[in-house]
């Protein structure tokens, strides 16, 4: 008998599993994939837009909760969000995450846009525009990063003091896989885990960098060594920062690896498995059956957390008739009784993106507007209703705060 089974290994699933284990629960984490963190930016966003750029996330979250009672932040409250961000900062330490909820920063992306976030990796910090002169450097052999485009778009924007951003671009030819002319960011990252390749890179950079410049490189400065960027910076003698690329994200992979290792050290982790059926007795779930190699396996459990994500992971699905369903357990969803899509994509909200589970204050899945479907089944993360996460840049904060709320509610129930 397990105290809890957690379905899903994204930020919500990993955080819930680790929190439960920290508080003494026996946890099994079940996931059919490796979670969505490596598709993200390697940052932890709280609220970036509401709908304009948010400078102070805590204040904006409180306002959002008051204005939109259906939003997950209204259920969770600003204190829960703040506590969850402090929890993950302490869990991972300053070598993995810096920043705070006091204010958002804006960091450059591969297109030269400035993306708001609250917590970010130290390797990104020197890229926060505060009057520097940027040298944006690309690798000849790295596809999908164009330094001239990033530099040009940066020059069209303002730094934190309202002054134009100074940026120029250049290429270097760093050979990491023999004569391969078109390689991936993960190949570069693994190569730059090695000291000798970092030395080679620094030698190339010294030939093009000018006095006083801050050097921006694609976010491939080491996969398993969190100090690789710092080593490059110290050898070069100039501030160095990583620029966020499109997925797969090396900074996201770093966070995923770190959290997964913590989970594996404290929980049972079943990779490549999915929930295929469950048994309930009245309003209590008693067991889940998991697909495993050879034959299905039934796990008796006191509680269950659904953290498998939303549409992006296939946990929620819409068919050709516009019917939306939960593909994991078939539980009822809220927000489906309206026109789900409209033609004004940017000008108005799309109701489809807000479809998900209705939950109570403990994060138990409820029949819309009524009592919990099962008194021991909880939800966290991308399956919660009421938020357009990608547009608000709120998905990480919702995932963290709801995961910790669900975990703490379970511990209280078990006690």
C-alpha positions in Angstrom: 0.0 0.0 0.0 1.4 3.4 -1.0 0.5 6.7 0.6 0.3 8.4 -2.8 0.7 7.7 -6.5 1.6 10.6 -8.6 0.8 10.5 -12.4 3.1 12.7 -14.5 6.7 13.9 -14.3 6.6 17.5 -15.3 7.2 20.3 -12.8 3.9 19.6 -10.9 4.4 15.8 -10.7 8.1 16.0 -9.6 7.4 18.8 -7.1 4.4 16.9 -5.6 6.4 13.7 -5.3 9.4 15.4 -3.7 7.3 17.3 -1.3 5.3 14.2 -0.2 8.6 12.3 0.3 10.1 15.2 2.3 7.1 14.9 4.7 7.4 11.2 5.2 4.9 9.8 2.7 5.6 6.6 0.6 5.3 7.8 -3.0 5.2 6.1 -6.4 5.7 8.4 -9.4 4.3 7.0 -12.6 5.1 8.6 -16.0 4.9 7.5 -19.6 7.5 10.0 -20.7 10.1 12.3 -19.1 7.9 15.3 -18.5 7.7 18.7 -20.2 10.4 20.6 -18.4 12.9 20.1 -21.2 10.4 21.8 -23.5 10.4 24.9 -21.3 12.9 27.7 -20.9 14.7 26.5 -17.7 13.1 29.3 -15.8 10.3 29.4 -13.3 7.6 31.9 -14.3 5.0 33.2 -11.9 3.0 35.7 -14.0 4.5 37.6 -16.9 1.5 39.3 -18.5 -1.9 40.4 -17.0 -2.4 41.3 -19.9 0.5 43.8 -20.0 4.0 43.1 -18.7 4.0 42.4 -15.0 6.8 44.1 -13.0 5.7 42.9 -9.6 4.3 39.3 -9.7 3.0 39.0 -6.2 0.9 42.2 -6.5 -0.4 41.2 -9.9 -1.3 37.6 -8.7 -3.3 39.1 -5.9 -5.2 41.4 -8.3 -5.7 38.5 -10.7 -7.2 36.3 -8.0 -9.6 39.1 -7.0 -10.7 39.8 -10.5 -11.0 36.2 -11.8 -12.3 33.8 -9.1 -12.1 30.9 -11.6 -8.4 31.2 -12.0 -6.2 28.7 -10.2 -4.4 31.5 -8.4 -7.7 32.5 -6.8 -7.9 29.0 -5.3 -4.3 28.9 -4.2 -3.7 32.4 -2.9 -0.6 34.6 -3.2 1.0 33.2 0.0 0.9 29.7 -1.4 2.6 30.9 -4.6 5.3 32.7 -2.7 6.0 29.7 -0.4 6.2 27.4 -3.4 8.8 29.6 -5.1 10.9 29.8 -1.9 10.6 26.0 -1.6 12.1 25.3 -5.1 14.8 27.9 -4.6 15.9 26.2 -1.4 15.6 22.7 -2.9 17.8 23.5 -5.9 20.1 26.1 -4.4 21.7 29.2 -6.0 23.7 27.2 -8.5 20.5 26.3 -10.2 18.1 29.2 -9.6 18.3 32.9 -8.7 15.8 35.7 -8.7 12.7 36.4 -6.7 9.0 37.0 -6.8 9.5 40.6 -5.8 10.0 41.6 -9.4 10.2 40.0 -12.9 13.3 40.3 -15.0 13.3 40.2 -18.8 15.9 37.9 -20.5 16.7 37.6 -24.2 15.4 34.8 -26.3 16.8 33.5 -29.6 14.6 36.0 -31.5 15.9 38.9 -29.5 12.6 39.3 -27.6 12.7 40.0 -23.9 10.9 37.4 -22.0 9.6 38.0 -18.4 10.3 35.5 -15.6 10.8 35.4 -11.8 13.4 32.7 -11.2 16.1 31.9 -13.7 19.4 30.1 -14.0 22.6 32.1 -13.0 23.9 31.6 -16.5 21.2 33.9 -17.8 21.7 36.8 -15.3 24.2 38.9 -17.2 21.7 39.1 -20.1 19.2 41.2 -18.2 19.6 44.5 -20.1 20.9 47.2 -17.8 23.0 49.3 -20.1 25.6 46.7 -21.3 27.0 46.5 -24.7 26.1 43.0 -26.0 28.0 40.8 -28.4 25.7 38.0 -29.5 27.7 35.0 -30.7 26.4 32.1 -32.8 28.1 28.8 -33.7 28.5 28.1 -37.4 27.7 24.4 -36.8 24.6 25.0 -34.6 21.3 25.1 -36.4 18.4 27.3 -35.4 20.2 30.2 -33.8 20.9 33.3 -35.8 22.9 35.9 -33.8 22.2 38.8 -36.3 18.5 38.4 -35.9 18.7 38.3 -32.1 21.0 41.4 -32.0 18.9 43.4 -34.5 15.7 42.8 -32.4 17.5 43.6 -29.2 18.5 47.0 -30.6 14.8 47.8 -31.2 14.1 47.5 -27.5 14.9 49.4 -24.3 16.8 48.3 -21.2 15.4 48.6 -17.6 16.4 52.3 -17.6 14.5 53.0 -20.8 17.6 53.4 -22.9 18.2 51.7 -26.3 20.0 48.3 -26.1 23.4 48.1 -27.8 24.1 44.8 -29.5 26.2 43.4 -32.3 26.6 39.9 -33.6 29.3 37.5 -34.7 29.9 33.8 -35.4 32.6 31.4 -34.3 33.4 27.9 -35.7 33.5 25.5 -32.8 33.9 21.9 -33.9 32.3 19.5 -31.4 31.5 16.5 -33.7 34.3 16.1 -36.2 33.3 17.4 -39.6 29.5 17.5 -38.8 28.2 20.8 -40.2 24.7 20.9 -38.7 24.5 19.6 -35.2 22.2 20.1 -32.2 22.2 22.1 -29.0 22.4 19.0 -26.9 25.6 17.9 -28.7 27.2 21.3 -28.0 26.1 21.2 -24.4 27.6 17.7 -23.8 30.8 18.8 -25.5 31.0 22.0 -23.3 30.7 19.8 -20.2 34.4 19.1 -20.9 37.1 21.6 -19.9 39.1 21.2 -23.1 36.2 22.3 -25.3 35.5 25.3 -23.1 39.1 26.3 -23.5 38.8 26.1 -27.3 35.6 28.2 -27.2 37.2 30.9 -25.1 40.2 31.1 -27.5 37.7 31.7 -30.4 35.8 34.3 -28.4 38.9 36.3 -27.5 39.5 36.9 -31.1 36.2 38.8 -31.6 35.2 40.3 -28.2 35.8 44.0 -27.6 36.6 45.7 -24.3 33.6 46.2 -22.1 31.3 43.8 -24.0 28.9 41.3 -22.4 28.9 38.1 -24.4 25.6 36.3 -25.2 25.9 32.7 -26.3 23.1 30.1 -27.2 22.0 28.2 -24.1 24.2 25.2 -24.6 26.9 25.9 -22.1 27.1 22.5 -20.4 24.4 20.0 -19.8 25.5 18.2 -16.6 28.0 20.8 -15.2 26.1 23.8 -13.8 29.3 25.8 -13.5 30.4 25.5 -17.2 29.2 28.9 -18.1 31.1 30.4 -15.1 34.3 28.7 -16.1 33.9 30.2 -19.6 33.2 33.6 -18.1 36.3 33.5 -15.9 38.6 32.4 -18.7 37.3 35.0 -21.1 37.3 37.9 -18.6 34.0 39.2 -19.8 30.4 38.7 -18.5 28.8 35.7 -20.3 25.1 34.8 -20.5 23.0 32.1 -22.2 20.3 32.9 -24.6 17.1 30.8 -24.5 16.6 28.6 -27.5 13.6 26.7 -28.9 12.9 23.2 -27.6 14.6 21.0 -26.6 15.9 23.3 -24.0 19.2 22.6 -22.4 18.5 24.7 -19.3 15.1 22.9 -19.1 16.9 19.6 -19.3 19.2 20.7 -16.5 16.2 21.4 -14.2 14.5 18.2 -15.3 17.6 16.1 -14.5 18.1 17.7 -11.1 14.5 17.3 -10.0 14.3 13.7 -11.4 17.4 12.7 -9.5 15.9 14.1 -6.2 12.7 12.3 -6.9 14.4 9.0 -7.6 16.4 9.2 -4.4 13.2 9.6 -2.4 10.4 7.9 -4.3 9.7 4.9 -6.5 9.8 6.1 -10.0 8.1 4.1 -12.8 9.2 5.3 -16.2 7.6 4.4 -19.5 4.3 3.5 -17.7 0.8 4.9 -17.8 -2.4 4.5 -15.9 -4.7 2.0 -17.7 -7.5 1.5 -15.1 -8.5 2.0 -11.5 -10.7 0.6 -8.8 -12.9 2.7 -6.5 -15.2 1.9 -3.5 -17.8 4.6 -3.4 -16.2 7.9 -3.2 -12.7 6.5 -2.5 -10.2 5.4 -5.1 -8.6 2.1 -3.9 -6.0 1.1 -6.5 -4.6 2.0 -9.9 -3.4 -0.4 -12.6 -0.2 0.7 -14.5 1.1 -0.6 -17.8 4.5 -2.2 -17.3 6.7 -4.4 -19.4 5.3 -7.9 -19.5 2.0 -7.4 -17.7 0.0 -4.6 -16.0 0.7 -3.9 -12.4 -1.9 -3.0 -9.8 -0.9 -0.6 -7.0 -3.0 -0.1 -3.9 -2.9 3.5 -2.8 -4.4 5.8 -0.2 -4.3 8.9 -2.5 -3.7 9.9 -6.1 -2.4 13.1 -7.7 -3.1 13.7 -11.4 -0.3 15.8 -12.7 -0.1 14.6 -16.3 -0.5 18.0 -17.9 -3.2 19.2 -20.3 -3.5 19.3 -24.1 0.2 19.5 -24.8 0.8 16.2 -23.1 -2.3 14.4 -24.4 -3.8 14.2 -20.9 -6.7 16.4 -22.2 -8.0 15.7 -25.7 -10.4 17.3 -28.1 -12.0 15.2 -30.9 -13.2 16.3 -34.3 -16.7 17.1 -32.9 -15.3 19.5 -30.3 -15.7 17.1 -27.3 -13.0 17.5 -24.7 -12.1 14.6 -22.4 -9.6 13.6 -19.7 -7.7 10.7 -21.2 -6.1 9.5 -17.9 -9.2 8.7 -15.8 -12.2 10.1 -17.7 -13.0 12.5 -14.9 -15.5 15.4 -15.6 -14.1 18.7 -16.9 -15.2 22.3 -16.4 -15.4 24.9 -19.2 -16.7 22.5 -21.9 -20.2 23.9 -22.1 -19.5 26.8 -24.3 -18.0 27.7 -27.7 -14.4 26.6 -27.3 -12.8 28.6 -30.1 -13.4 31.9 -31.8 -11.8 33.7 -34.7 -10.2 36.5 -32.8 -7.0 34.6 -31.7 -5.0 37.5 -30.3 -7.7 39.9 -29.3 -9.7 37.7 -27.0 -9.4 34.7 -24.8 -9.9 31.2 -26.3 -12.2 29.3 -23.9 -10.6 26.0 -25.0 -7.3 26.9 -23.2 -9.2 27.3 -19.9 -10.8 23.8 -19.9 -9.6 21.5 -17.1 -10.5 20.1 -13.7 -12.5 22.1 -11.2 -10.8 21.6 -7.8 -11.6 22.5 -4.2 -9.2 24.3 -1.9 -7.4 21.0 -1.2 -6.9 20.4 -4.9 -9.3 17.5 -5.0 -11.0 17.0 -8.4 -14.6 18.0 -8.3 -17.7 17.6 -10.4 -18.0 21.2 -11.8 -19.7 23.2 -9.1 -20.2 20.3 -6.8 -18.3 18.0 -4.4 -15.2 15.9 -5.1 -15.5 13.0 -7.5 -13.3 11.0 -5.2 -12.3 12.3 -1.8 -8.7 11.1 -2.3 -8.0 12.1 -5.9 -6.2 15.4 -6.4 -5.0 17.4 -9.4 -2.1 19.8 -10.0 -0.5 21.7 -12.9 -1.6 21.9 -16.5 -4.9 20.1 -16.0 -6.4 22.8 -13.8 -9.1 24.9 -15.4 -9.3 28.7 -15.7 -5.9 29.9 -16.9 -4.4 30.6 -20.3 -0.9 29.7 -19.1 1.1 30.3 -22.3 -0.3 33.8 -22.7 0.0 34.7 -19.0 3.4 33.0 -18.4 1.8 31.6 -15.3 2.1 27.8 -15.9 5.2 27.2 -13.6 3.7 29.1 -10.7 0.4 27.3 -11.0 2.2 23.9 -11.3 4.4 24.5 -8.2 1.8 26.0 -5.9 -0.9 23.5 -6.8 1.5 20.5 -6.4 2.6 21.6 -3.0 -1.0 22.3 -1.9 -2.1 18.8 -3.1 0.9 17.2 -1.3 0.3 19.0 1.9 -3.4 18.2 1.8 -2.5 14.5 1.4 -0.1 14.6 4.4 -2.8 16.2 6.5 -5.3 13.6 5.5 -2.8 10.7 6.2 -2.1 12.2 9.7 
